[in-house]
Amino acid sequence: MLSTRKTLTAFAACCTALSMSAHAATELTIATVNNGHMIEMQKFSEVFEKQNPDIKLNWVTLEEGVLRQRVTTDIATKGGQFDVMTIGMYETPIWGQKGWLNEIKTDAAYDADDLLPAMRAGLSVDGKLFAVPFYGESSMVMYRKDLVDKAGMTVPDRATWGHIRDVAAAIHDPDNGVYGICLRGKPGWGDNTAFVTTMANSFGAQWFDADWKPQLNSPEWNHAVSFYVDLLSSYGPPGSSSNSFNEILALFNEGKCGMWIDATIAASFITDPKQSKVHDKVAFAQSPVAVTDRGANWLWAWALAVPSATKNAEAAEKFVKWATSKEYIQLVAKNNGWASVPTGTRQSTYETQAFLDAASFAEAELAAINSADPSNSTQNPSPYIGVQFAAIPEFQAIGIATGQQLSSALAGKTTVEKALQSANKSADREMRKSGYYK
């Protein structure tokens, strides 16, 4: 009986210890976007958890627009719902300056000097990193070389928008399920507004003049948006006003898009034989221009940040450094191949011969990233920093309202003139309310 009692006591103690151990594990809630590389990151959760048995990862994966709304609300209210947030170059400097993000302190092993200068600068405030890039991107032309060759056309670097329209017309074959060009139309400051801004930049437009007055009703904006609406209405797929990155990626991989101008990160998916039916028929070129190449291609990083409201700062920082390290890139390469690694973040990736051999898009991607200049993105001097956005807190609301108007014009619900007039009024109201001018 005594022996049984001792055994039961020992068993109870063991269970208590195990319970305490399990209870002691730090749970990190990570908010991220439903893009391919982030989905892949989740599959490697067990690798991180095995290396860090005291940390458990919980994922909240959201569509791009919803993610932005959720993390913005959480951080502004200091809700503490998320320990790690996936944010970008727009939010990071603004939130870092407000004290809403923890500084990411790196050591020699992390090698922050290996981060591409454009990425590091865009995620820093006063030389301090407030987010680290999981993948970085610019934008470029991705096209079906077989269709373009068959039509007797070419797509050179920095082609004019007029030439792009001519190519789209030549390869447009809707009867056989191929559309000349696919472009973002879904409303959102990071969706259609981002793309159209790069287009407008190249037409000589800008968001604000030197006095912060909105310029959306300018001839340059009208010319760019009219061209965009006409191009997609004539040679784009039906329902373009609802298409964003993932919708167009699916169309392209099915062989339904002759050309696509969008994030360079898409190149790794459309050249993947496991995902794309046209993986061996794709070529790349630098983004088109109209009157200038300034701001013709965007600069962005989906980055991981630690909000200051988290109660698990140490564990959160450990995770974000792991997920953006050289070792993580090598982990993905080992399991999925070098063509599948998250790109646009580290110089060492582009110095790895195995990556260059596997990624036909590497040279074009790096050239696009290196050519984007957020401090000089418009033909006329502008008071803001940013290529496809203006890095001021008010831009999120302005960009969303503008995106809705652009989408309505594309869907034929309003004219380009009325859409831009309405967007300009909304922008003017926001800027006056914030005291930029009276």
Backbone torsions as a table, in degrees:
resi	resn	phi	psi	omega
1	MET	NA	-44.0	178.8
2	LEU	-61.5	-41.9	179.6
3	SER	-62.1	-41.5	179.5
4	THR	-63.5	-42.6	-179.3
5	ARG	-62.0	-41.6	179.6
6	LYS	-63.1	-41.1	-179.5
7	THR	-63.5	-43.5	179.5
8	LEU	-64.0	-40.1	179.3
9	THR	-63.9	-44.1	179.4
10	ALA	-63.1	-41.2	-179.9
11	PHE	-63.9	-43.1	179.4
12	ALA	-62.8	-41.0	-179.9
13	ALA	-64.6	-40.2	179.4
14	CYS	-63.5	-44.5	179.6
15	CYS	-62.6	-40.7	179.0
16	THR	-62.5	-43.5	179.8
17	ALA	-62.8	-43.8	179.1
18	LEU	-64.1	-40.8	179.5
19	SER	-62.9	-44.3	179.3
20	MET	-64.1	-38.9	-179.2
21	SER	-64.5	-44.4	-179.9
22	ALA	-65.8	-40.0	-178.3
23	HIS	-67.6	-27.9	-176.0
24	ALA	-77.4	-13.2	-179.2
25	ALA	-62.2	134.0	177.4
26	THR	-80.4	126.3	177.8
27	GLU	-100.3	121.9	178.0
28	LEU	-102.7	127.1	174.6
29	THR	-100.0	119.4	-173.3
30	ILE	-113.2	120.6	176.1
31	ALA	-94.0	125.0	-179.1
32	THR	-143.5	170.5	-176.6
33	VAL	-93.7	153.4	-174.3
34	ASN	-86.4	45.0	175.0
35	ASN	-92.2	160.3	-172.3
36	GLY	-54.4	-45.2	-176.7
37	HIS	-67.5	-32.3	178.1
38	MET	-72.3	-38.0	175.9
39	ILE	-61.4	-41.2	179.6
40	GLU	-65.6	-38.9	179.1
41	MET	-57.1	-38.2	-178.7
42	GLN	-64.6	-30.9	179.6
43	LYS	-67.6	-22.0	179.4
44	PHE	-94.4	10.0	179.3
45	SER	-52.9	-42.7	-175.0
46	GLU	-65.6	-27.4	177.1
47	VAL	-65.9	-47.1	178.7
48	PHE	-64.9	-43.2	-177.7
49	GLU	-66.4	-32.6	176.8
50	LYS	-68.4	-39.1	177.8
51	GLN	-72.7	-25.1	-177.5
52	ASN	-131.8	74.6	-173.5
53	PRO	-63.9	-12.0	178.3
54	ASP	-89.3	3.2	-178.8
55	ILE	-125.0	132.0	175.8
56	LYS	-117.1	136.5	-176.9
57	LEU	-102.1	128.2	173.7
58	ASN	-116.6	132.3	-173.1
59	TRP	-109.8	136.7	170.1
60	VAL	-120.6	105.8	-173.5
61	THR	-106.6	123.3	-171.1
62	LEU	-132.5	155.0	171.5
63	GLU	-63.6	149.1	-169.8
64	GLU	-49.3	-50.4	-177.9
65	GLY	-65.2	-40.1	179.9
66	VAL	-67.7	-41.1	177.7
67	LEU	-56.2	-48.1	-177.5
68	ARG	-60.2	-42.3	179.5
69	GLN	-63.4	-45.9	-175.8
70	ARG	-65.3	-47.1	-176.4
71	VAL	-72.2	-33.3	178.4
72	THR	-64.9	-44.7	178.3
73	THR	-62.8	-44.6	-176.2
74	ASP	-64.7	-42.9	-175.5
75	ILE	-76.2	-34.6	-179.4
76	ALA	-69.0	-30.9	-179.8
77	THR	-95.3	0.9	-175.4
78	LYS	53.7	42.1	-176.9
79	GLY	-67.1	-30.8	179.3
80	GLY	71.6	19.0	-179.1
81	GLN	-69.3	-31.4	-177.0
82	PHE	-118.2	140.7	175.9
83	ASP	-92.8	-28.3	176.8
84	VAL	-133.7	135.4	179.2
85	MET	-121.8	141.0	171.5
86	THR	-93.5	111.5	-178.0
87	ILE	-132.3	-175.4	-175.8
88	GLY	-131.8	-163.2	-176.5
89	MET	-73.5	-17.5	176.3
90	TYR	-74.6	-52.8	-174.2
91	GLU	-72.0	-39.3	-168.6
92	THR	-55.8	-53.6	-179.0
93	PRO	-63.9	-37.5	-178.7
94	ILE	-67.3	-49.1	-177.4
95	TRP	-71.7	-34.2	177.6
96	GLY	-63.5	-40.7	-179.9
97	GLN	-67.6	-31.0	179.4
98	LYS	-79.1	-7.7	-177.4
99	GLY	81.0	17.9	-178.8
100	TRP	-86.0	-11.9	-179.0
101	LEU	-121.8	147.6	172.7
102	ASN	-80.0	142.3	171.8
103	GLU	-65.1	137.8	175.8
104	ILE	-92.2	108.9	-177.1
105	LYS	-93.8	117.6	-175.4
106	THR	-105.1	159.3	177.7
107	ASP	-119.3	-176.6	-177.1
108	ALA	-61.5	-34.8	-178.9
109	ALA	-64.2	-35.5	179.1
110	TYR	-71.9	-34.7	177.4
111	ASP	59.8	67.4	178.0
112	ALA	-63.6	-23.8	179.0
113	ASP	-67.3	-16.5	178.5
114	ASP	-80.7	-15.8	178.4
115	LEU	-65.3	139.3	177.7
116	LEU	-57.8	134.9	-175.6
117	PRO	-52.5	-40.6	-179.0
118	ALA	-62.7	-37.3	-179.4
119	MET	-72.7	-45.3	-179.1
120	ARG	-62.9	-43.7	-178.7
121	ALA	-64.5	-40.8	-176.9
122	GLY	-70.6	-14.9	-178.5
123	LEU	-113.3	16.4	-176.7
124	SER	-120.1	155.4	170.6
125	VAL	-131.0	122.2	-178.5
126	ASP	52.9	39.9	177.0
127	GLY	79.3	2.1	-180.0
128	LYS	-106.2	131.2	179.4
129	LEU	-75.9	127.9	175.8
130	PHE	-114.5	1.0	171.2
131	ALA	-160.6	156.3	178.8
132	VAL	-122.4	139.8	-170.4
133	PRO	-76.6	125.6	174.3
134	PHE	-83.7	-45.8	163.8
135	TYR	-147.1	151.6	-178.5
136	GLY	-120.1	158.8	-176.9
137	GLU	-156.1	158.6	161.6
138	SER	-121.1	-156.9	174.2
139	SER	-129.1	152.5	-179.2
140	MET	-158.1	172.7	177.2
141	VAL	-85.7	129.2	173.1
142	MET	-119.8	127.5	-172.4
143	TYR	-145.3	158.9	177.3
144	ARG	-81.3	101.6	-176.9
145	LYS	-64.3	-32.6	179.9
146	ASP	-63.2	-40.8	-179.5
147	LEU	-71.7	-40.4	-179.6
148	VAL	-66.2	-43.4	177.9
149	ASP	-62.4	-42.8	-179.1
150	LYS	-61.2	-34.6	179.9
151	ALA	-81.6	-1.7	-179.7
152	GLY	71.6	28.1	-177.3
153	MET	-114.1	171.5	173.1
154	THR	-135.7	160.1	174.2
155	VAL	-126.2	90.3	-179.4
156	PRO	-77.1	164.3	170.9
157	ASP	-59.9	140.7	177.7
158	ARG	53.7	42.3	173.1
159	ALA	-61.9	156.9	174.1
160	THR	-74.2	156.1	176.4
161	TRP	-63.0	-31.7	176.4
162	GLY	-62.0	-40.1	178.6
163	HIS	-67.3	-40.3	178.0
164	ILE	-60.0	-40.8	177.1
165	ARG	-62.5	-41.0	179.7
166	ASP	-64.6	-40.0	177.7
167	VAL	-66.0	-43.6	179.3
168	ALA	-58.4	-42.3	179.1
169	ALA	-63.7	-39.2	-175.7
170	ALA	-70.6	-30.7	-176.3
171	ILE	-104.4	-1.6	-179.8
172	HIS	-68.1	121.0	-176.6
173	ASP	-145.1	66.6	-174.5
174	PRO	-61.8	-27.1	179.0
175	ASP	-62.0	-28.3	177.3
176	ASN	-106.2	18.4	173.1
177	GLY	75.9	21.6	178.7
178	VAL	-118.0	126.6	-179.9
179	TYR	-106.4	140.6	-173.3
180	GLY	-58.7	-37.5	-177.3
181	ILE	-153.9	144.0	176.1
182	CYS	-122.8	129.3	179.9
183	LEU	-139.8	155.9	179.6
184	ARG	-62.5	136.9	175.5
185	GLY	-133.2	-11.3	-178.0
186	LYS	-68.7	133.0	-175.7
187	PRO	-68.3	140.6	177.9
188	GLY	159.4	145.4	-177.3
189	TRP	-65.9	-25.5	176.2
190	GLY	-100.4	2.9	179.8
191	ASP	-106.5	-107.0	-176.9
192	ASN	-64.8	-34.1	-179.2
193	THR	-62.4	-38.9	179.8
194	ALA	-62.1	-49.0	-178.9
195	PHE	-64.7	-48.8	-175.6
196	VAL	-63.6	-31.1	177.7
197	THR	-61.7	-43.2	178.7
198	THR	-62.6	-38.8	178.1
199	MET	-64.7	-46.5	-179.9
200	ALA	-63.4	-40.4	176.0
201	ASN	-52.7	-45.2	-175.7
202	SER	-71.0	-19.7	175.3
203	PHE	-86.6	3.2	178.3
204	GLY	92.9	10.9	-177.9
205	ALA	-87.2	169.2	174.1
206	GLN	-152.9	156.4	-180.0
207	TRP	-69.4	-46.6	-176.3
208	PHE	-135.6	148.2	173.4
209	ASP	-83.4	-173.5	-175.0
210	ALA	-63.4	-19.4	178.7
211	ASP	-99.4	13.5	179.5
212	TRP	69.2	18.7	176.2
213	LYS	-82.3	129.2	179.0
214	PRO	-60.2	143.9	-175.0
215	GLN	-119.5	22.5	-174.2
216	LEU	-68.9	-18.6	177.8
217	ASN	-96.6	19.5	179.7
218	SER	-78.6	158.4	176.3
219	PRO	-57.8	-34.8	-178.1
220	GLU	-65.6	-44.4	176.8
221	TRP	-63.5	-43.4	-179.0
222	ASN	-61.5	-42.8	179.7
223	HIS	-62.8	-45.7	-177.7
224	ALA	-65.1	-48.0	-176.2
225	VAL	-70.4	-36.3	175.7
226	SER	-61.8	-41.9	178.4
227	PHE	-63.1	-44.7	-180.0
228	TYR	-60.0	-48.7	-178.5
229	VAL	-64.4	-43.9	-179.9
230	ASP	-64.9	-41.7	-178.8
231	LEU	-61.3	-49.3	-178.3
232	LEU	-72.7	-35.2	179.1
233	SER	-66.1	-33.2	-177.5
234	SER	-85.8	-38.9	-169.8
235	TYR	-130.3	9.4	179.5
236	GLY	-98.5	170.9	178.1
237	PRO	-73.6	157.2	175.4
238	PRO	-61.2	147.5	177.3
239	GLY	74.4	25.1	-177.5
240	SER	-59.9	-26.7	-178.1
241	SER	-68.1	-8.9	177.9
242	SER	-107.6	-0.8	-173.2
243	ASN	-91.2	131.1	170.2
244	SER	-122.7	-160.7	-173.3
245	PHE	-55.3	-54.2	-173.1
246	ASN	-66.7	-36.7	178.8
247	GLU	-65.3	-42.8	-179.4
248	ILE	-72.0	-36.0	176.0
249	LEU	-56.5	-44.3	179.1
250	ALA	-63.6	-41.8	178.5
251	LEU	-63.1	-45.7	-177.9
252	PHE	-63.1	-45.6	-178.8
253	ASN	-63.3	-23.6	176.8
254	GLU	-86.0	-2.5	179.2
255	GLY	85.1	18.9	-174.8
256	LYS	-96.6	-5.4	179.8
257	CYS	-117.1	126.1	176.8
258	GLY	-77.5	-35.3	178.1
259	MET	-142.2	151.4	177.8
260	TRP	-148.1	126.2	176.4
261	ILE	-112.3	111.6	-172.9
262	ASP	-166.8	-164.1	-174.5
263	ALA	-59.1	134.0	179.0
264	THR	-58.5	-25.9	-178.1
265	ILE	-62.3	-23.3	179.6
266	ALA	-61.9	-26.0	-176.1
267	ALA	-57.8	-35.9	-178.0
268	SER	-69.4	-23.5	179.1
269	PHE	-87.4	-40.5	-175.6
270	ILE	-78.4	-11.4	174.5
271	THR	-102.2	7.6	-178.6
272	ASP	-90.8	116.0	-178.4
273	PRO	-59.9	-23.2	179.9
274	LYS	-76.1	-20.4	-176.2
275	GLN	-112.8	-31.8	-168.0
276	SER	-114.7	130.6	176.2
277	LYS	-75.8	-13.4	-177.0
278	VAL	-119.6	25.5	-173.3
279	HIS	-55.6	-29.4	-176.1
280	ASP	-99.4	10.0	-176.7
281	LYS	-120.2	15.3	-171.5
282	VAL	-104.4	141.4	173.7
283	ALA	-134.3	170.3	-171.7
284	PHE	-134.7	152.0	176.1
285	ALA	-150.8	158.6	177.9
286	GLN	-70.7	153.3	-171.5
287	SER	-58.2	151.3	-178.4
288	PRO	-71.3	163.9	178.9
289	VAL	-133.9	161.6	172.8
290	ALA	-114.8	-74.6	178.6
291	VAL	-112.6	-11.0	178.7
292	THR	-153.5	155.2	175.5
293	ASP	-96.3	0.0	178.2
294	ARG	-67.3	127.5	177.1
295	GLY	69.9	15.6	-177.0
296	ALA	-74.7	-18.8	177.4
297	ASN	-137.3	137.8	-171.6
298	TRP	-79.1	174.8	174.2
299	LEU	-135.4	127.7	-175.3
300	TRP	-153.0	151.5	168.6
301	ALA	-136.5	132.1	163.9
302	TRP	-85.1	116.8	-170.9
303	ALA	-124.8	160.3	179.3
304	LEU	-106.3	130.6	-177.3
305	ALA	-132.6	157.7	179.7
306	VAL	-113.6	111.4	179.5
307	PRO	-67.5	144.8	-176.4
308	SER	-66.7	-16.9	-179.1
309	ALA	-80.0	-8.4	-178.2
310	THR	-66.2	147.7	174.7
311	LYS	-95.8	0.6	-176.2
312	ASN	-124.7	47.9	-172.3
313	ALA	-60.5	-44.0	-175.9
314	GLU	-64.1	-46.2	179.6
315	ALA	-67.2	-38.0	-179.7
316	ALA	-64.1	-43.0	179.1
317	GLU	-65.8	-36.8	178.0
318	LYS	-60.9	-42.0	-179.6
319	PHE	-67.1	-47.4	-174.9
320	VAL	-64.8	-32.8	178.0
321	LYS	-72.3	-35.5	176.9
322	TRP	-64.8	-46.3	-174.2
323	ALA	-72.1	-15.0	-179.6
324	THR	-115.7	17.4	-176.2
325	SER	-89.0	166.5	172.4
326	LYS	-61.0	-36.8	-177.7
327	GLU	-63.4	-38.1	178.8
328	TYR	-65.2	-42.8	178.6
329	ILE	-59.3	-41.7	179.0
330	GLN	-68.1	-33.1	177.0
331	LEU	-62.9	-46.0	178.4
332	VAL	-64.4	-41.9	179.7
333	ALA	-60.8	-42.7	-178.4
334	LYS	-63.9	-38.3	-175.3
335	ASN	-89.2	-36.1	-172.3
336	ASN	-118.4	-8.8	-176.9
337	GLY	98.5	151.8	-175.4
338	TRP	-64.9	-26.5	180.0
339	ALA	-70.1	-12.4	-176.2
340	SER	-103.6	2.8	-176.5
341	VAL	-74.5	152.1	172.4
342	PRO	-66.7	130.5	-171.7
343	THR	-115.1	-178.8	174.4
344	GLY	77.6	17.3	-176.9
345	THR	-121.3	-42.7	-170.9
346	ARG	-122.9	137.0	177.4
347	GLN	-61.9	-35.9	-177.5
348	SER	-61.2	-29.6	176.9
349	THR	-61.2	-44.1	-177.3
350	TYR	-78.6	-5.9	175.1
351	GLU	-101.5	2.2	-179.9
352	THR	-92.6	115.5	-174.6
353	GLN	-60.8	-36.4	179.7
354	ALA	-61.1	-36.8	177.0
355	PHE	-69.1	-46.7	-179.8
356	LEU	-60.5	-36.7	178.8
357	ASP	-69.1	-34.2	-174.6
358	ALA	-87.6	-27.5	-171.1
359	ALA	-108.9	99.4	-179.0
360	SER	-65.5	-17.3	-176.4
361	PHE	-92.9	-5.3	-169.6
362	ALA	-55.6	-48.3	-176.1
363	GLU	-64.2	-45.5	-179.5
364	ALA	-65.1	-40.6	179.3
365	GLU	-61.4	-49.7	-178.0
366	LEU	-64.9	-38.5	178.3
367	ALA	-62.3	-40.5	179.2
368	ALA	-65.3	-45.9	179.7
369	ILE	-60.8	-45.2	-177.3
370	ASN	-69.9	-21.6	-177.7
371	SER	-87.8	-15.0	-178.5
372	ALA	-77.5	132.1	-177.6
373	ASP	-131.0	96.6	-176.9
374	PRO	-62.4	-20.5	-178.9
375	SER	-90.5	-1.9	-177.9
376	ASN	-151.1	63.3	-169.1
377	SER	-107.9	4.8	179.9
378	THR	-131.6	153.6	-177.8
379	GLN	-62.3	-45.3	175.3
380	ASN	-96.3	148.9	-177.9
381	PRO	-56.5	135.9	178.7
382	SER	-121.5	152.2	-177.8
383	PRO	-84.1	-1.0	-173.9
384	TYR	-114.6	159.9	173.5
385	ILE	-101.0	143.1	178.0
386	GLY	130.4	146.1	177.7
387	VAL	-93.5	-63.7	-176.8
388	GLN	-95.8	8.5	175.4
389	PHE	-154.4	165.5	171.8
390	ALA	-106.0	123.3	-171.5
391	ALA	-78.5	65.6	173.6
392	ILE	-130.4	150.6	-176.6
393	PRO	-57.2	-32.1	-176.2
394	GLU	-71.5	-16.3	-172.4
395	PHE	-65.6	-32.1	-177.3
396	GLN	-57.8	-48.6	179.5
397	ALA	-66.8	-41.6	-179.8
398	ILE	-63.9	-44.3	-178.8
399	GLY	-65.4	-37.1	178.5
400	ILE	-66.8	-46.6	179.8
401	ALA	-62.2	-40.5	178.6
402	THR	-65.3	-42.4	179.5
403	GLY	-59.7	-37.9	178.6
404	GLN	-65.7	-39.6	178.5
405	GLN	-68.5	-40.8	178.1
406	LEU	-61.5	-42.8	-179.3
407	SER	-65.5	-38.6	178.1
408	SER	-64.5	-40.2	178.2
409	ALA	-65.4	-40.5	179.6
410	LEU	-65.9	-35.6	-179.9
411	ALA	-80.0	-3.6	179.1
412	GLY	80.9	15.0	-179.1
413	LYS	-84.5	-16.1	177.4
414	THR	-153.4	167.8	177.7
415	THR	-85.4	161.5	176.7
416	VAL	-59.8	-43.6	-178.7
417	GLU	-59.6	-47.6	-179.3
418	LYS	-66.6	-38.5	179.5
419	ALA	-61.1	-45.9	-177.9
420	LEU	-72.3	-34.5	175.7
421	GLN	-63.0	-44.3	179.5
422	SER	-64.7	-43.1	179.5
423	ALA	-63.4	-39.4	-179.5
424	ASN	-66.3	-39.1	177.3
425	LYS	-62.4	-44.1	178.6
426	SER	-61.6	-43.6	179.8
427	ALA	-64.6	-42.5	179.7
428	ASP	-62.0	-41.3	179.2
429	ARG	-62.3	-44.2	179.7
430	GLU	-63.9	-42.9	-176.6
431	MET	-69.6	-38.0	176.1
432	ARG	-66.1	-43.4	-179.5
433	LYS	-60.1	-33.8	-178.8
434	SER	-88.5	0.3	173.3
435	GLY	82.6	19.9	177.2
436	TYR	-68.2	-31.4	175.8
437	TYR	-162.1	170.2	-179.4
438	LYS	-98.2	NA	NA
